[in-house]
Amino acid sequence: MEITVRGEKVQLVGEPLKIGDELPHFKLFNQAGEKVKTVDLIGKPMVVSVVPDLHTDVCSLETKKFNQQADEFPDVPFLTISTNTPADQTDWCAAEGVKNLTLLSDHEESFGYATNLLIPDLDLLARCVYVVDGNGKIVYRDLLRELTDEPDYDKVLAQLAQFAK
């Protein structure tokens, strides 16, 4: 699949997951450097915000906005996944005061390949937000065709409200 980065076309490794798909098997790393597998995330509805790099303006803004919104859904995990290393994510969270969501690192690109969100030429993930039900099924997807665009936060939260009751 093709998306753009500042108007320039880039290819993803495949066709990203869509509504109705189940989360595939992958591994990520938490800020302590511990492995987190798909099975560890299943059980509650959740928001999965996938960003290319926390050190860019849009990724930083998106992560901070979801961090603020997490207070409205105390029983719903909000995850942000990027290819930043666990140490880099920890430092970013400390500098930005982000505490209400979980950052997970895909620095080994397992998630990117499993979900087809990896941009192999850049070693970055495409920007995408999923709302996932408690069984691991995708119930909402906002895949940004332009990497520098922000997701529709209101639509994400409205979808989440339907499944988080």
Secondary structure, 3 states (H helix, E strand, C coil): CEEEECCEEEECCCCCCCCCCECCCCEEECCCCCEEEHHHHCCCCEEEEECCCCCCHHHHHHHHHHHHHHHHCCCCCEEEEECCCHHHHHHHHHHHCCCCCEEEECCCCHHHHHHCCEECCCCEECCEEEEECCCCEEEEEEECCECCCCCCHHHHHHHHHHHCC
